[in-house]
Amino acid sequence: MTETWDDINEQVKADWKEETTPFERVYEIVEQTHGGQSAAEIADRALVSEPTARRHCKALVNTGFAETEQDGQTTLYKRNSDRVLMSRIRELREEANRPELLDSIKEMKTEVRRYEDRYDVVSPEELSQQLDAGETEGWDDLTAWRTTRQNLAVAQAALAYDEASHQLAV
């Protein structure tokens, strides 16, 4: 069975390599990279040489899609978190109109208040300090609460961005 999975994985890699350019593969890998990765690590995952990965990573940095950080002598590349956030905000603005955004924000604020009341804490961070390792439901709620707070922040930013756009247009 292991040989079968190895064969399938190799075929998927071969297909990906055949159907995409080196730049597209490096772009996909960087897009998935939250923590920094070296050009060698990106090259390995993108099925390209290290110089090719480095060249494309530098191009992505120049366009603002990626950013770098140093780890000793090694340059690490990762996606630009500000750009990802702005993409999420723009996406939400296109998907939802103002009344929908307002309703969604109201619902998420209500959900946050339910977590605060249920656990008698003001933040997921505070809750994490009170939970025992075996409290599955509490940890699930903590994850959901964090996600709700993140989505709430993005929705509020989308609403503010929409308002600013309209003010600037006047």
Stockholm file with secondary structure:
# STOCKHOLM 1.0

chainA/1-170         MTETWDDINEQVKADWKEETTPFERVYEIVEQTHGGQSAAEIADRALVSEPTARRHCKALVNTGFAETEQDGQTTLYKRNSDRVLMSRIRELREEANRPELLDSIKEMKTEVRRYEDRYDVVSPEELSQQLDAGETEGWDDLTAWRTTRQNLAVAQAALAYDEASHQLAV
#=GR chainA/1-170 SS CHHHHHHHHHHHHHHHHHHSCHHHHHHHHHHTCSSCEEHHHHHHHHTSCHHHHHHHHHHHHHHTSEEEEEETTEEEEEECHHHHHHHHHHHHHHHCCHHHHHHHHHHHHHHHHHHHHHHTCSSHHHHHHHCCTTCHHHHHHHHHHHHHHHHHHHHHHHHHHHHHHHHHHC
#=GC SS_cons         CHHHHHHHHHHHHHHHHHHSCHHHHHHHHHHTCSSCEEHHHHHHHHTSCHHHHHHHHHHHHHHTSEEEEEETTEEEEEECHHHHHHHHHHHHHHHCCHHHHHHHHHHHHHHHHHHHHHHTCSSHHHHHHHCCTTCHHHHHHHHHHHHHHHHHHHHHHHHHHHHHHHHHHC
//
